[in-house]
Amino acid sequence: MSERPDKELADAAQRGDGNSFTELCGRYYAAMVAIAHSITGDKHLAEDAAQQAFATAAIKLPELHDGGKFAAWVGVICRNAANDIGRKQRVIFNNDNLSKLPAKENGSPDTSAVAVRDAISQLTPEAREVIYLRYYDGMTYQRISKVLGMSEEAINGRLRRAKEKIAEHLKRSGFCEEDIYE
Amino acid sequence: MNERFEKWLDVQLKRIINCGKVEFDSWRWKQKFSDAYQTLVLRTVKNTEIRQQP
């Protein structure tokens, strides 16, 4: 069964249909958590920010002029909510609050994963955000495009540049490609 | 970036960033943000009242 278009749901929500609104929330929850996680570096705070963003959106919904742009609109609200929560909790993104990584099978620390984590923390907020959207839940380019309000080609370009930055950082910190074949 | 390195980086990024599936719990959200949800659904009542006015 094909999903109802965002515009149809957002228009119904603007007329007070709560089920349509929560359907939109379910559709974009992972994306909002990914955006907020890229800002706070903490999954639980990210979930709080995403839920707060939907609450703000429920109140401000009459201000949304094009229901088809719901995802990008709520994305802006979510960024603000995550920044507010981050400031209040004095949380800034750093590589300490990224998810804990398993060690290698032999118990030694996974140095390559640590290096990639460090590289992610050095990215600009925009670059980190697109990386999170893509890898958080294997989100499609189509969905990312709706959330960022950009074309799929632009997303592809931003993603590629972000990965190149990570590669550059890895190289600068002495990590060489041979390390990946260990 | 060569293809092999890019594939390796993809795997690393998935491992580092993927924190498990997150699901929106509509019932809990409605409880936690009942004021916001009520603001939203009360628009139905207002819309209905406007339509019913002669």
gemmi code that builds the backbone of each chain (N, CA, C; Angstrom):
import gemmi

chains = {
    "A": [
        ("MET", (0.855, -1.196, 0.000), (0.000, 0.000, 0.000), (0.889, 1.243, 0.000)),
        ("SER", (0.634, 2.176, -0.916), (1.474, 3.370, -0.964), (1.105, 4.314, 0.188)),
        ("GLU", (2.122, 5.038, 0.682), (1.847, 5.907, 1.825), (1.190, 7.207, 1.361)),
        ("ARG", (0.390, 7.746, 2.250), (-0.299, 9.001, 1.908), (0.726, 10.121, 1.803)),
        ("PRO", (0.600, 11.004, 0.822), (1.582, 12.080, 0.664), (1.618, 12.988, 1.901)),
        ("ASP", (2.791, 13.554, 2.156), (2.960, 14.465, 3.304), (1.934, 15.597, 3.268)),
        ("LYS", (1.726, 16.141, 2.056), (0.830, 17.296, 1.940), (-0.581, 16.949, 2.421)),
        ("GLU", (-1.042, 15.779, 1.992), (-2.395, 15.337, 2.374), (-2.501, 15.213, 3.901)),
        ("LEU", (-1.472, 14.607, 4.509), (-1.480, 14.429, 5.969), (-1.370, 15.775, 6.686)),
        ("ALA", (-0.474, 16.627, 6.204), (-0.265, 17.920, 6.868), (-1.522, 18.794, 6.740)),
        ("ASP", (-2.160, 18.741, 5.579), (-3.387, 19.533, 5.395), (-4.484, 19.048, 6.348)),
        ("ALA", (-4.586, 17.712, 6.472), (-5.589, 17.150, 7.392), (-5.252, 17.538, 8.831)),
        ("ALA", (-3.960, 17.485, 9.162), (-3.526, 17.857, 10.524), (-3.855, 19.320, 10.807)),
        ("GLN", (-3.711, 20.149, 9.794), (-4.028, 21.575, 9.991), (-5.519, 21.786, 10.261)),
        ("ARG", (-6.316, 20.813, 9.811), (-7.762, 20.891, 10.095), (-8.092, 20.208, 11.418)),
        ("GLY", (-7.048, 19.761, 12.137), (-7.257, 19.191, 13.466), (-7.278, 17.677, 13.533)),
        ("ASP", (-6.810, 17.021, 12.465), (-6.792, 15.559, 12.467), (-5.517, 15.054, 13.159)),
        ("GLY", (-5.673, 14.637, 14.394), (-4.549, 14.185, 15.207), (-3.860, 12.952, 14.648)),
        ("ASN", (-4.637, 12.018, 14.073), (-4.033, 10.795, 13.536), (-3.115, 11.099, 12.351)),
        ("SER", (-3.527, 12.042, 11.525), (-2.673, 12.420, 10.386), (-1.371, 13.035, 10.893)),
        ("PHE", (-1.500, 13.833, 11.944), (-0.297, 14.471, 12.487), (0.663, 13.423, 13.053)),
        ("THR", (0.142, 12.480, 13.838), (1.038, 11.479, 14.433), (1.597, 10.524, 13.364)),
        ("GLU", (0.868, 10.358, 12.270), (1.426, 9.556, 11.164), (2.662, 10.252, 10.581)),
        ("LEU", (2.573, 11.564, 10.453), (3.733, 12.323, 9.976), (4.890, 12.241, 10.972)),
        ("CYS", (4.550, 12.311, 12.254), (5.588, 12.219, 13.298), (6.314, 10.871, 13.193)),
        ("GLY", (5.533, 9.799, 13.034), (6.127, 8.469, 12.915), (7.013, 8.379, 11.680)),
        ("ARG", (6.572, 9.000, 10.606), (7.310, 8.947, 9.348), (8.666, 9.638, 9.471)),
        ("TYR", (8.724, 10.729, 10.223), (9.964, 11.521, 10.269), (10.689, 11.472, 11.613)),
        ("TYR", (10.222, 10.609, 12.509), (10.841, 10.561, 13.837), (12.339, 10.210, 13.757)),
        ("ALA", (12.669, 9.152, 13.023), (14.083, 8.730, 12.937), (14.942, 9.856, 12.351)),
        ("ALA", (14.405, 10.549, 11.353), (15.157, 11.643, 10.736), (15.397, 12.767, 11.745)),
        ("MET", (14.366, 13.076, 12.542), (14.512, 14.154, 13.533), (15.492, 13.752, 14.635)),
        ("VAL", (15.430, 12.483, 15.041), (16.382, 12.007, 16.060), (17.806, 12.077, 15.487)),
        ("ALA", (17.952, 11.714, 14.218), (19.285, 11.770, 13.588), (19.809, 13.205, 13.563)),
        ("ILE", (18.958, 14.151, 13.187), (19.372, 15.562, 13.156), (19.805, 16.000, 14.563)),
        ("ALA", (18.942, 15.704, 15.546), (19.235, 16.138, 16.921), (20.469, 15.428, 17.479)),
        ("HIS", (20.651, 14.169, 17.113), (21.818, 13.421, 17.584), (23.105, 14.017, 17.006)),
        ("SER", (23.024, 14.497, 15.777), (24.215, 15.092, 15.153), (24.602, 16.397, 15.859)),
        ("ILE", (23.664, 16.969, 16.594), (23.937, 18.222, 17.324), (24.366, 17.936, 18.764)),
        ("THR", (23.610, 17.059, 19.447), (23.888, 16.820, 20.872), (24.899, 15.694, 21.095)),
        ("GLY", (24.973, 14.760, 20.144), (25.858, 13.603, 20.334), (25.320, 12.613, 21.350)),
        ("ASP", (24.068, 12.801, 21.768), (23.482, 11.925, 22.788), (22.114, 11.450, 22.300)),
        ("LYS", (21.941, 10.137, 22.275), (20.712, 9.572, 21.706), (19.468, 9.967, 22.506)),
        ("HIS", (19.569, 9.923, 23.835), (18.383, 10.211, 24.659), (17.971, 11.679, 24.549)),
        ("LEU", (18.971, 12.558, 24.568), (18.662, 13.982, 24.394), (18.088, 14.222, 22.998)),
        ("ALA", (18.591, 13.471, 22.033), (18.108, 13.612, 20.649), (16.635, 13.215, 20.562)),
        ("GLU", (16.258, 12.152, 21.256), (14.845, 11.737, 21.247), (13.982, 12.804, 21.925)),
        ("ASP", (14.478, 13.369, 23.028), (13.740, 14.454, 23.704), (13.534, 15.633, 22.753)),
        ("ALA", (14.600, 15.989, 22.043), (14.528, 17.141, 21.123), (13.531, 16.873, 19.997)),
        ("ALA", (13.546, 15.649, 19.458), (12.632, 15.308, 18.359), (11.177, 15.387, 18.835)),
        ("GLN", (10.921, 14.863, 20.035), (9.541, 14.887, 20.557), (9.095, 16.322, 20.855)),
        ("GLN", (10.027, 17.106, 21.400), (9.718, 18.514, 21.675), (9.412, 19.249, 20.360)),
        ("ALA", (10.181, 18.913, 19.324), (9.983, 19.560, 18.018), (8.579, 19.269, 17.483)),
        ("PHE", (8.108, 18.042, 17.649), (6.757, 17.708, 17.175), (5.696, 18.455, 17.989)),
        ("ALA", (5.977, 18.652, 19.281), (5.021, 19.401, 20.108), (4.942, 20.857, 19.635)),
        ("THR", (6.104, 21.442, 19.361), (6.131, 22.819, 18.850), (5.418, 22.882, 17.500)),
        ("ALA", (5.671, 21.868, 16.667), (5.042, 21.832, 15.340), (3.518, 21.737, 15.461)),
        ("ALA", (3.033, 20.962, 16.430), (1.575, 20.813, 16.612), (0.941, 22.178, 16.900)),
        ("ILE", (1.643, 22.983, 17.686), (1.107, 24.302, 18.052), (1.220, 25.290, 16.885)),
        ("LYS", (2.366, 25.218, 16.202), (2.631, 26.207, 15.134), (2.122, 25.774, 13.756)),
        ("LEU", (1.451, 24.645, 13.692), (1.035, 24.087, 12.395), (0.285, 25.077, 11.478)),
        ("PRO", (-0.568, 25.951, 12.028), (-1.234, 26.905, 11.123), (-0.251, 27.809, 10.363)),
        ("GLU", (0.996, 27.909, 10.869), (1.990, 28.770, 10.196), (2.628, 28.087, 8.988)),
        ("LEU", (2.418, 26.772, 8.850), (3.010, 26.044, 7.711), (2.175, 26.321, 6.460)),
        ("HIS", (2.808, 26.957, 5.467), (2.042, 27.364, 4.279), (1.931, 26.269, 3.218)),
        ("ASP", (2.919, 25.375, 3.165), (2.879, 24.303, 2.173), (3.058, 22.968, 2.896)),
        ("GLY", (1.979, 22.218, 3.018), (2.015, 20.942, 3.734), (3.025, 19.961, 3.163)),
        ("GLY", (3.351, 20.114, 1.880), (4.336, 19.239, 1.233), (5.739, 19.458, 1.784)),
        ("LYS", (5.918, 20.580, 2.490), (7.249, 20.886, 3.036), (7.307, 20.653, 4.543)),
        ("PHE", (6.381, 19.831, 5.043), (6.322, 19.566, 6.484), (7.675, 19.097, 7.031)),
        ("ALA", (8.310, 18.142, 6.340), (9.548, 17.530, 6.864), (10.655, 18.569, 7.033)),
        ("ALA", (10.845, 19.412, 6.016), (11.901, 20.428, 6.105), (11.565, 21.447, 7.194)),
        ("TRP", (10.279, 21.775, 7.311), (9.815, 22.751, 8.309), (10.051, 22.219, 9.731)),
        ("VAL", (9.672, 20.985, 9.974), (9.850, 20.421, 11.312), (11.348, 20.167, 11.575)),
        ("GLY", (12.113, 19.979, 10.517), (13.569, 19.822, 10.656), (14.205, 21.075, 11.246)),
        ("VAL", (13.740, 22.239, 10.799), (14.255, 23.517, 11.331), (13.896, 23.633, 12.818)),
        ("ILE", (12.646, 23.281, 13.133), (12.200, 23.333, 14.537), (13.054, 22.388, 15.391)),
        ("CYS", (13.347, 21.220, 14.837), (14.114, 20.211, 15.584), (15.548, 20.680, 15.848)),
        ("ARG", (16.170, 21.318, 14.854), (17.531, 21.848, 15.059), (17.538, 22.840, 16.217)),
        ("ASN", (16.535, 23.722, 16.234), (16.451, 24.707, 17.318), (16.259, 24.016, 18.663)),
        ("ALA", (15.377, 23.016, 18.688), (15.111, 22.291, 19.943), (16.378, 21.591, 20.427)),
        ("ALA", (17.115, 20.981, 19.509), (18.348, 20.269, 19.895), (19.405, 21.245, 20.411)),
        ("ASN", (19.508, 22.391, 19.749), (20.481, 23.390, 20.226), (20.100, 23.906, 21.608)),
        ("ASP", (18.797, 24.126, 21.840), (18.327, 24.586, 23.162), (18.646, 23.546, 24.231)),
        ("ILE", (18.303, 22.298, 23.936), (18.548, 21.223, 24.909), (20.054, 21.082, 25.150)),
        ("GLY", (20.826, 21.150, 24.087), (22.283, 21.049, 24.216), (22.844, 22.148, 25.102)),
        ("ARG", (22.324, 23.373, 24.922), (22.804, 24.504, 25.740), (22.419, 24.297, 27.200)),
        ("LYS", (21.147, 23.902, 27.418), (20.673, 23.718, 28.801), (21.444, 22.617, 29.510)),
        ("GLN", (21.697, 21.534, 28.777), (22.398, 20.394, 29.395), (23.917, 20.560, 29.314)),
        ("ARG", (24.344, 21.682, 28.713), (25.783, 21.943, 28.497), (26.445, 20.781, 27.752)),
        ("VAL", (25.725, 20.297, 26.769), (26.266, 19.202, 25.960), (26.718, 19.766, 24.626)),
        ("ILE", (27.928, 19.476, 24.257), (28.375, 19.821, 22.900), (28.825, 18.540, 22.232)),
        ("PHE", (28.746, 18.560, 20.924), (29.116, 17.341, 20.212), (30.611, 17.107, 20.353)),
        ("ASN", (30.999, 15.974, 20.832), (32.408, 15.572, 20.773), (32.450, 14.047, 20.654)),
        ("ASN", (33.636, 13.539, 20.386), (33.676, 12.103, 20.105), (33.535, 11.229, 21.348)),
        ("ASP", (33.456, 11.847, 22.542), (33.241, 11.041, 23.746), (31.795, 10.573, 23.844)),
        ("ASN", (30.873, 11.396, 23.313), (29.478, 11.002, 23.475), (28.879, 10.355, 22.221)),
        ("LEU", (29.741, 9.914, 21.327), (29.255, 9.049, 20.248), (29.035, 7.657, 20.828)),
        ("SER", (28.307, 6.838, 20.088), (27.975, 5.515, 20.642), (29.244, 4.722, 20.978)),
        ("LYS", (29.136, 3.927, 22.013), (30.282, 3.106, 22.421), (30.506, 2.019, 21.381)),
        ("LEU", (31.764, 1.819, 21.051), (32.075, 0.839, 20.019), (32.552, -0.475, 20.612)),
        ("PRO", (32.186, -1.566, 19.972), (32.720, -2.841, 20.459), (34.210, -2.935, 20.131)),
        ("ALA", (34.935, -3.616, 20.962), (36.353, -3.835, 20.661), (36.451, -4.910, 19.578)),
        ("LYS", (37.645, -5.077, 19.042), (37.839, -6.144, 18.059), (37.659, -7.493, 18.747)),
        ("GLU", (37.572, -8.532, 17.905), (37.344, -9.875, 18.470), (38.426, -10.282, 19.459)),
        ("ASN", (39.668, -9.839, 19.202), (40.759, -10.217, 20.102), (40.823, -9.309, 21.344)),
        ("GLY", (39.821, -8.405, 21.486), (39.738, -7.565, 22.686), (40.510, -6.262, 22.588)),
        ("SER", (41.303, -6.086, 21.531), (42.078, -4.843, 21.407), (41.171, -3.713, 20.936)),
        ("PRO", (41.523, -2.459, 21.279), (40.667, -1.350, 20.854), (40.651, -1.218, 19.332)),
        ("ASP", (39.505, -0.847, 18.804), (39.364, -0.706, 17.357), (39.835, 0.691, 16.962)),
        ("THR", (41.117, 0.797, 16.641), (41.713, 2.115, 16.383), (41.116, 2.797, 15.153)),
        ("SER", (40.727, 2.014, 14.148), (40.177, 2.634, 12.946), (38.821, 3.272, 13.258)),
        ("ALA", (38.019, 2.589, 14.092), (36.718, 3.155, 14.450), (36.899, 4.418, 15.295)),
        ("VAL", (37.885, 4.410, 16.164), (38.161, 5.593, 16.989), (38.567, 6.759, 16.081)),
        ("ALA", (39.393, 6.465, 15.078), (39.842, 7.517, 14.156), (38.665, 8.090, 13.363)),
        ("VAL", (37.743, 7.227, 12.940), (36.579, 7.712, 12.177), (35.680, 8.556, 13.093)),
        ("ARG", (35.531, 8.110, 14.318), (34.732, 8.878, 15.289), (35.301, 10.278, 15.475)),
        ("ASP", (36.614, 10.334, 15.595), (37.276, 11.620, 15.770), (37.037, 12.508, 14.541)),
        ("ALA", (37.113, 11.888, 13.365), (36.903, 12.640, 12.117), (35.475, 13.195, 12.053)),
        ("ILE", (34.499, 12.421, 12.497), (33.095, 12.878, 12.483), (32.949, 14.110, 13.378)),
        ("SER", (33.624, 14.079, 14.516), (33.477, 15.195, 15.456), (34.100, 16.485, 14.906)),
        ("GLN", (34.976, 16.350, 13.909), (35.633, 17.535, 13.332), (34.830, 18.145, 12.173)),
        ("LEU", (33.773, 17.475, 11.751), (32.991, 17.975, 10.607), (32.196, 19.221, 10.980)),
        ("THR", (31.800, 19.985, 9.963), (30.894, 21.119, 10.206), (29.524, 20.545, 10.599)),
        ("PRO", (28.673, 21.326, 11.292), (27.343, 20.808, 11.661), (26.540, 20.315, 10.461)),
        ("GLU", (26.638, 21.008, 9.315), (25.868, 20.611, 8.125), (26.354, 19.266, 7.584)),
        ("ALA", (27.678, 19.105, 7.554), (28.245, 17.855, 7.039), (27.911, 16.695, 7.982)),
        ("ARG", (28.023, 16.965, 9.284), (27.727, 15.901, 10.255), (26.253, 15.502, 10.168)),
        ("GLU", (25.409, 16.498, 9.960), (23.972, 16.236, 9.884), (23.635, 15.297, 8.720)),
        ("VAL", (24.207, 15.554, 7.558), (23.873, 14.712, 6.399), (24.441, 13.301, 6.587)),
        ("ILE", (25.589, 13.198, 7.232), (26.172, 11.871, 7.521), (25.241, 11.111, 8.475)),
        ("TYR", (24.758, 11.794, 9.485), (23.849, 11.148, 10.442), (22.557, 10.706, 9.762)),
        ("LEU", (22.000, 11.594, 8.932), (20.747, 11.235, 8.262), (20.936, 9.990, 7.405)),
        ("ARG", (22.063, 9.904, 6.724), (22.290, 8.787, 5.815), (22.556, 7.478, 6.555)),
        ("TYR", (23.311, 7.559, 7.662), (23.753, 6.308, 8.303), (22.986, 5.943, 9.568)),
        ("TYR", (22.132, 6.827, 10.040), (21.421, 6.539, 11.286), (20.505, 5.336, 11.129)),
        ("ASP", (19.738, 5.375, 10.072), (18.734, 4.335, 9.912), (18.669, 3.915, 8.442)),
        ("GLY", (19.780, 4.081, 7.737), (19.821, 3.748, 6.311), (18.772, 4.506, 5.515)),
        ("MET", (18.645, 5.792, 5.832), (17.586, 6.590, 5.199), (17.832, 6.771, 3.699)),
        ("THR", (16.765, 6.770, 2.910), (16.912, 6.927, 1.460), (17.225, 8.389, 1.125)),
        ("TYR", (17.809, 8.599, -0.051), (18.100, 9.960, -0.505), (16.800, 10.761, -0.633)),
        ("GLN", (15.741, 10.050, -1.048), (14.452, 10.725, -1.237), (13.965, 11.330, 0.083)),
        ("ARG", (14.081, 10.537, 1.156), (13.610, 11.025, 2.465), (14.526, 12.140, 2.986)),
        ("ILE", (15.834, 11.955, 2.809), (16.778, 12.992, 3.265), (16.504, 14.290, 2.514)),
        ("SER", (16.201, 14.137, 1.236), (15.925, 15.308, 0.404), (14.711, 16.081, 0.932)),
        ("LYS", (13.688, 15.356, 1.378), (12.504, 16.019, 1.937), (12.848, 16.728, 3.249)),
        ("VAL", (13.652, 16.066, 4.073), (13.980, 16.606, 5.398), (14.867, 17.850, 5.289)),
        ("LEU", (15.790, 17.841, 4.326), (16.686, 18.992, 4.192), (16.165, 20.019, 3.188)),
        ("GLY", (15.088, 19.674, 2.478), (14.535, 20.611, 1.492), (15.513, 20.873, 0.361)),
        ("MET", (16.261, 19.830, -0.020), (17.251, 19.968, -1.094), (17.030, 18.834, -2.102)),
        ("SER", (17.579, 19.011, -3.321), (17.431, 17.945, -4.320), (18.309, 16.748, -3.933)),
        ("GLU", (17.979, 15.584, -4.503), (18.766, 14.386, -4.211), (20.209, 14.549, -4.712)),
        ("GLU", (20.379, 15.284, -5.826), (21.740, 15.525, -6.334), (22.547, 16.355, -5.345)),
        ("ALA", (21.881, 17.372, -4.775), (22.571, 18.223, -3.796), (22.943, 17.415, -2.546)),
        ("ILE", (22.055, 16.502, -2.162), (22.337, 15.642, -1.004), (23.549, 14.772, -1.297)),
        ("ASN", (23.549, 14.191, -2.497), (24.660, 13.330, -2.901), (25.979, 14.096, -2.847)),
        ("GLY", (25.966, 15.334, -3.332), (27.170, 16.172, -3.316), (27.622, 16.478, -1.898)),
        ("ARG", (26.675, 16.815, -1.034), (27.013, 17.157, 0.349), (27.576, 15.934, 1.086)),
        ("LEU", (26.973, 14.793, 0.794), (27.415, 13.548, 1.430), (28.841, 13.192, 0.980)),
        ("ARG", (29.078, 13.344, -0.325), (30.401, 13.024, -0.868), (31.475, 13.935, -0.255)),
        ("ARG", (31.143, 15.235, -0.172), (32.120, 16.177, 0.402), (32.402, 15.844, 1.863)),
        ("ALA", (31.354, 15.459, 2.580), (31.530, 15.105, 3.997), (32.441, 13.886, 4.132)),
        ("LYS", (32.244, 12.901, 3.257), (33.080, 11.687, 3.341), (34.528, 12.002, 2.954)),
        ("GLU", (34.684, 12.922, 2.006), (36.048, 13.324, 1.623), (36.747, 14.024, 2.790)),
        ("LYS", (35.981, 14.828, 3.534), (36.546, 15.503, 4.716), (36.997, 14.469, 5.748)),
        ("ILE", (36.173, 13.442, 5.913), (36.535, 12.382, 6.869), (37.828, 11.703, 6.404)),
        ("ALA", (37.894, 11.400, 5.096), (39.093, 10.748, 4.546), (40.322, 11.629, 4.746)),
        ("GLU", (40.160, 12.941, 4.512), (41.282, 13.884, 4.696), (41.743, 13.884, 6.147)),
        ("HIS", (40.760, 13.908, 7.051), (41.096, 13.936, 8.475), (41.856, 12.663, 8.868)),
        ("LEU", (41.397, 11.544, 8.338), (42.050, 10.273, 8.656), (43.507, 10.286, 8.166)),
        ("LYS", (43.694, 10.838, 6.980), (45.036, 10.903, 6.402), (45.941, 11.808, 7.241)),
        ("ARG", (45.377, 12.968, 7.617), (46.162, 13.937, 8.416), (46.564, 13.354, 9.765)),
        ("SER", (45.674, 12.516, 10.315), (45.998, 11.972, 11.634), (46.834, 10.683, 11.529)),
        ("GLY", (47.394, 10.465, 10.351), (48.345, 9.375, 10.185), (47.722, 8.026, 9.877)),
        ("PHE", (46.443, 8.035, 9.616), (45.753, 6.777, 9.311), (45.918, 6.511, 7.820)),
        ("CYS", (46.431, 5.364, 7.444), (46.593, 5.101, 6.012), (45.685, 3.963, 5.560)),
        ("GLU", (45.436, 3.926, 4.261), (44.448, 2.963, 3.737), (44.828, 1.515, 4.046)),
        ("GLU", (46.136, 1.248, 4.202), (46.563, -0.125, 4.518), (45.964, -0.580, 5.847)),
        ("ASP", (45.716, 0.390, 6.739), (45.162, 0.058, 8.056), (43.806, -0.657, 7.938)),
        ("ILE", (43.109, -0.386, 6.858), (41.767, -0.963, 6.753), (41.821, -2.438, 6.340)),
        ("TYR", (42.983, -2.877, 5.867), (43.066, -4.265, 5.421), (43.680, -5.170, 6.475)),
        ("GLU", (43.807, -4.635, 7.705), (44.388, -5.429, 8.799), (43.576, -6.662, 9.078)),
    ],
    "B": [
        ("MET", (39.077, 9.215, -3.251), (38.681, 8.052, -2.464), (38.430, 6.867, -3.399)),
        ("ASN", (39.165, 5.784, -3.187), (38.887, 4.638, -4.064), (37.681, 3.852, -3.548)),
        ("GLU", (37.184, 2.988, -4.431), (35.929, 2.283, -4.144), (36.026, 1.421, -2.875)),
        ("ARG", (37.188, 0.766, -2.720), (37.370, -0.132, -1.573), (37.365, 0.666, -0.260)),
        ("PHE", (38.047, 1.804, -0.304), (38.100, 2.646, 0.893), (36.706, 3.184, 1.220)),
        ("GLU", (35.970, 3.568, 0.178), (34.629, 4.118, 0.394), (33.715, 3.064, 1.020)),
        ("LYS", (33.839, 1.821, 0.557), (33.020, 0.739, 1.130), (33.381, 0.537, 2.599)),
        ("TRP", (34.668, 0.559, 2.885), (35.130, 0.392, 4.270), (34.571, 1.525, 5.145)),
        ("LEU", (34.641, 2.752, 4.594), (34.146, 3.910, 5.354), (32.642, 3.789, 5.609)),
        ("ASP", (31.910, 3.305, 4.607), (30.460, 3.092, 4.771), (30.177, 2.158, 5.952)),
        ("VAL", (30.943, 1.073, 6.005), (30.747, 0.093, 7.096), (31.049, 0.745, 8.442)),
        ("GLN", (32.152, 1.501, 8.494), (32.532, 2.166, 9.753), (31.455, 3.158, 10.197)),
        ("LEU", (30.961, 3.941, 9.244), (29.957, 4.960, 9.589), (28.676, 4.307, 10.096)),
        ("LYS", (28.293, 3.201, 9.454), (27.091, 2.479, 9.917), (27.293, 1.989, 11.347)),
        ("ARG", (28.462, 1.437, 11.627), (28.744, 0.904, 12.980), (28.730, 2.015, 14.021)),
        ("ILE", (29.320, 3.149, 13.667), (29.492, 4.210, 14.655), (28.193, 4.980, 14.892)),
        ("ILE", (27.481, 5.252, 13.809), (26.320, 6.149, 13.918), (25.029, 5.403, 14.214)),
        ("ASN", (24.878, 4.222, 13.652), (23.614, 3.514, 13.849), (23.448, 3.097, 15.313)),
        ("CYS", (22.491, 3.719, 15.970), (22.295, 3.460, 17.413), (21.085, 2.567, 17.653)),
        ("GLY", (20.673, 1.814, 16.652), (19.486, 0.974, 16.814), (18.247, 1.713, 16.365)),
        ("LYS", (17.211, 0.956, 16.082), (15.989, 1.549, 15.537), (15.293, 2.434, 16.573)),
        ("VAL", (14.811, 3.573, 16.124), (13.999, 4.405, 17.018), (12.568, 4.427, 16.480)),
        ("GLU", (11.624, 4.274, 17.374), (10.216, 4.231, 16.966), (9.457, 5.349, 17.669)),
        ("PHE", (8.599, 6.003, 16.939), (7.769, 7.047, 17.543), (6.605, 6.386, 18.270)),
        ("ASP", (6.507, 6.657, 19.575), (5.412, 6.100, 20.370), (4.334, 7.188, 20.489)),
        ("SER", (3.358, 7.056, 19.617), (2.329, 8.088, 19.511), (1.560, 8.271, 20.827)),
        ("TRP", (1.238, 7.165, 21.488), (0.467, 7.243, 22.754), (1.245, 8.011, 23.829)),
        ("ARG", (2.525, 7.645, 23.991), (3.360, 8.317, 24.997), (3.538, 9.797, 24.680)),
        ("TRP", (3.729, 10.082, 23.381), (3.926, 11.479, 22.984), (2.684, 12.306, 23.315)),
        ("LYS", (1.503, 11.726, 23.050), (0.244, 12.449, 23.339), (0.111, 12.710, 24.835)),
        ("GLN", (0.578, 11.748, 25.652), (0.516, 11.930, 27.108), (1.486, 13.023, 27.554)),
        ("LYS", (2.710, 12.924, 27.024), (3.776, 13.842, 27.457), (3.502, 15.279, 27.010)),
        ("PHE", (2.936, 15.428, 25.818), (2.693, 16.772, 25.272), (1.193, 16.967, 25.051)),
        ("SER", (0.430, 16.667, 26.092), (-1.027, 16.699, 25.933), (-1.537, 18.101, 25.567)),
        ("ASP", (-0.891, 19.149, 26.100), (-1.342, 20.515, 25.771), (-1.194, 20.792, 24.274)),
        ("ALA", (-0.021, 20.427, 23.747), (0.237, 20.667, 22.318), (-0.741, 19.844, 21.461)),
        ("TYR", (-0.958, 18.583, 21.862), (-1.856, 17.725, 21.088), (-3.288, 18.252, 21.142)),
        ("GLN", (-3.691, 18.713, 22.317), (-5.046, 19.264, 22.441), (-5.214, 20.514, 21.581)),
        ("THR", (-4.158, 21.348, 21.547), (-4.201, 22.552, 20.691), (-4.464, 22.136, 19.248)),
        ("LEU", (-3.800, 21.059, 18.837), (-3.950, 20.581, 17.453), (-5.361, 20.055, 17.186)),
        ("VAL", (-5.839, 19.150, 18.041), (-7.128, 18.508, 17.743), (-8.323, 19.435, 18.011)),
        ("LEU", (-8.133, 20.417, 18.871), (-9.254, 21.335, 19.131), (-9.590, 22.181, 17.908)),
        ("ARG", (-8.633, 22.205, 16.953), (-8.931, 22.930, 15.705), (-10.079, 22.249, 14.963)),
        ("THR", (-10.245, 20.954, 15.157), (-11.372, 20.236, 14.540), (-12.677, 20.805, 15.059)),
        ("VAL", (-12.720, 20.976, 16.393), (-13.934, 21.490, 17.035), (-14.247, 22.873, 16.486)),
        ("LYS", (-13.191, 23.720, 16.417), (-13.407, 25.088, 15.925), (-13.901, 25.064, 14.485)),
        ("ASN", (-13.242, 24.197, 13.643), (-13.647, 24.104, 12.237), (-15.107, 23.670, 12.122)),
        ("THR", (-15.494, 22.690, 12.950), (-16.863, 22.187, 12.915), (-17.832, 23.290, 13.330)),
        ("GLU", (-17.467, 24.034, 14.394), (-18.340, 25.112, 14.874), (-18.537, 26.173, 13.800)),
        ("ILE", (-17.434, 26.505, 13.095), (-17.525, 27.530, 12.048), (-18.462, 27.057, 10.934)),
        ("ARG", (-18.309, 25.753, 10.557), (-19.148, 25.213, 9.481), (-20.624, 25.206, 9.873)),
        ("GLN", (-20.890, 24.989, 11.179), (-22.285, 24.877, 11.621), (-22.986, 26.225, 11.806)),
        ("GLN", (-22.185, 27.311, 11.805), (-22.810, 28.624, 11.987), (-23.687, 28.967, 10.779)),
        ("PRO", (-24.868, 29.534, 11.006), (-25.765, 29.849, 9.884), (-25.189, 30.972, 9.000)),
    ],
}
model = gemmi.Model(1)
for chain_id, residues in chains.items():
    chain = gemmi.Chain(chain_id)
    for i, (resn, *xyz) in enumerate(residues, 1):
        res = gemmi.Residue()
        res.name, res.seqid = resn, gemmi.SeqId(i, " ")
        for name, pos in zip(("N", "CA", "C"), xyz):
            atom = gemmi.Atom()
            atom.name, atom.element = name, gemmi.Element(name[0])
            atom.pos, atom.b_iso = gemmi.Position(*pos), 0.0
            res.add_atom(atom)
        chain.add_residue(res)
    model.add_chain(chain)
structure = gemmi.Structure()
structure.add_model(model)
structure.setup_entities()
